[in-house]
């Protein structure tokens, strides 16, 4: 049995999961409350409870990124750690003068 099948057995329709959405280049650090709406052999689709945005997750990517959690506290902990260790991004835009 592969790791993908083990994870696949733990995801089912109607389950609430928490997505640690970390995008350092965009300065986005947030936790999304998602409910699983579709489960397939190699992926599942979860929808945000607030804005109804759908997220497609491949099982192999979840194992690699480790950004889906069953407990909200774990997701918040990961986001806060990433936000604490972020690099400062300059908002200035440099233009060349001709």
Secondary structure as UniProt FT lines:
FT   HELIX           3..10
FT   TURN            13..14
FT   STRAND          16..23
FT   HELIX           24..26
FT   STRAND          28..39
FT   STRAND          43..48
FT   TURN            49..51
FT   STRAND          54..58
FT   HELIX           59..65
FT   STRAND          68..69
FT   HELIX           72..84
//
